[in-house]
Amino acid sequence: MTVTVLIKRKFMPGNESLLEELYREMRGAALHQKGYIGAETLKRVDIKGELLVISKWQHIDDWSKWLVSKERRVYQEQIDTLTSAETKFEVYIHQ
């Protein structure tokens, strides 16, 4: 079953362009991962500094492997230095 992952982040002022660059690099790396379908990033309109990444995967196992991969964790560590709160993940399975 297809999986959609909602990734919510709050970024500190002035870090948006750095985050965008990291997202592009991470998406490029994810393209080589089994089961990766694609992703998009949305910027919240009513609250400044909030981003939502919608990531799609063919199977929950594909997402789970990427989530714990060393490559993704390196990106996450860099992202964490630019955000003001812990990244939140919500995983949904399409029925």
TALINUR-V128371 format. One record per helix or strand of 3 or more residues. SS is the DSSP state (H for helix, E for strand). FROM is the first residue (numbers start at 1). TO is the last residue. If there is no record, write none. Layout:
ss & from & to
SS & FROM & TO
SS & FROM & TO
This chain:
ss & from & to
E & 3 & 11
H & 16 & 30
E & 36 & 43
E & 50 & 57
H & 60 & 68
H & 70 & 80
E & 88 & 93
